[in-house]
Amino acid sequence: MSFVSEFNALPLARLLDRARSADAPSVSESLRRSDRTLADFATLLSPEAAGRLEKMGRRAQALTRQRFGRVIRLFAPLYLSNECINNCRYCGFSRDNPILRVTLSVEEIRAEASALMEQGFRNLLLVAGEHPRFVSNGYLRDCVAALHEQTPGVSLEVGPMETEDYRPLVEAGAEGLVVYQETYDREVYSAMHTAGPKRNFDWRLETPERAHAAGFRRLGIGALYGLADWRSEAICVAAHAAHLLRHCWKAQVTISVPRLRPCAGSFQPLTQLTDREMVQLICAYRLMFPDVGLVLSTREPARLRDGLLPLGITLVSAGSHTEPGGYTGAGAGQVHRTERGRIVELGASEWAGIEGAGPTATGQFNIADERSAGQVAERIRDLGYEPVWKDWDAALSA
Amino acid sequence: MSAATDNAPLEIAGRRFGSRLILGTGKFASPELMRDALAASGTEIVTVALRRADLSGRKDPFANILEFIDPGRYLLLPNTSGAMNAAEAVRLARLAAAAGLPKWVKLEIHPDPRYLLPDPVETLLAAEQLVGEGFTVLPYINADPVIAKRLQEVGTATVMPLGSPIGSNRGIQTRDQIRIIIEQATVPVVVDAGLGAPSHAAEAMELGADAVLVNTAIAVAGDPCRMARAFQAAVKAGRDAYEVGIADELETASPTSPLTAFLDDG
């Protein structure tokens, strides 16, 4: 049974009611239990539970230390391409955004990876927009195969595929697949995704299961906070994670907690997840899932990231660029606009006044933590954790 | 410590060790702290996850855990943590040997990343292969006496049954099965995983385990060095008690004035 049928049967209204109005005795009970249910998780998201945040934090910290130790793993996103055939109202890469686009060659990707390896990264997340012409399955396979030779850990965040199309990527050495549902609210999803294959909600929802069937061993999920009610999204993510833990028993599941950041297109968040609520959310995830990896990106500012690290985060990015070529300037000579799938060269005026190789591609969003990887690692040490760069070996996914 | 109170040495594959406490190296807050805890524990065998180490020979400064483990002082026991099947474990072990690490391997194959429970089928396959290639194989297993015997038959140097899942700190939940494994063993039995307190380690040693492996309980302790010493003392105490012989438990109290004493009355 795929998660879609379970999701359709989820008593979301009842759970959401708990998440909004759980009383003090329910919160105490949900905090006390060690084997927590989805109802307990919803309870821990409540305003009443927010009053017990310090206690939640202490428990979350102790559990994380027990299960993961005093270590924080690091990774870096490596953007391959910002071409996309989808229109997602909140995303800078949307096809109708007149941004500067580029798809890096395999050689350029090697150079980007080398630059990241120099900084220390041994765990890379390859990110690309969804565009079968520019980002073909064969291209992705070639990228993975090229990096597998030089990088111990390679994961992917790309458009959803069929199980059969995932297999060559696993065989080439990819170990993880990240796919965010963005929002688990079907109505909001429909309103946000106005064109392209991403409009298919169910197809996207089943992606982690297809990835697991193909042999991926790390599965990343999450909601993009800022589109629908955060408590509702969190409950759905938790239900999804619980399903994956039961059905995809060989996978390490990770949950990410991205909040919307400013990007091209100037989309404004429809809902808010405050810093305080974010702390509560991370603690609740940890208390619900002691062994799930919790991921925090550079979307969040340094001060908040430093505060969240000891509460349950296990994997962080650092020094990130969200534009293809961001680490080396690769692809700068080939940037263009894309209209209806066709490349439109930049006009002379757009090149005018730009020194050097030319304009660079547009990023997906603006990051908030601008510290270098080395600075973040130093801070992790200061907080009493070991920054772990290498936690995988290519021999495991050869 | 006088020679008279020393425990008999632990012998694995013809090599003798004075300490019966084996340490893992994951989860420490820093490699320096790990190094100090190893020293404090008195251990002579240290296991390292190969996925954390640099096997390329390039002395990777971002994967330098091996540089904190003195090979003159400890037997460095590479482990295959992360491997989900026999092929991956064998590949890792070969890579480690090629990188110049000891041809010993703590064989860990756990396809389930949550509880890290070992896969007996793949473990047996990998053990057979690696023993055939000349490795000294120390397999991590569930506390299953049959898989323990099957592994001994293919020539493993130890068996390492779990007390409870890795990192769970739940102690010896598999006591009755471990007792059978020990009773039937022709190789040293090392209780591995789940030992969260020194008393758990002492319990394993009292049961007759030849050694114990501890990681999480020391690594995440507020003071890892002090906790390492606590485990060292507990292992010693448990072994002493085992060697001396512990009196059987009785179901009822044993009165100091026996109920049948009247028979001796004149």
Interface residues (C-beta under 8 A of the other chain):
Chain A: R65 Q66 R67 F68 G69 R70 V71 G120 R122 P152 R217 L245 W249 K250 A251 Q252 D291 R381 G384 Y385 E386 V388 W389 K390 D391 W392 D393 A395 L396 A398
Chain B: G26 K27 F28 A29 S30 P31 L50 R51 R52 A53 D54 L55 D60 F62 A63 G82 A83 M84 E88 R91 L92 L95 P111 D112 P113 R114 G167 N169 T216 A219 V220
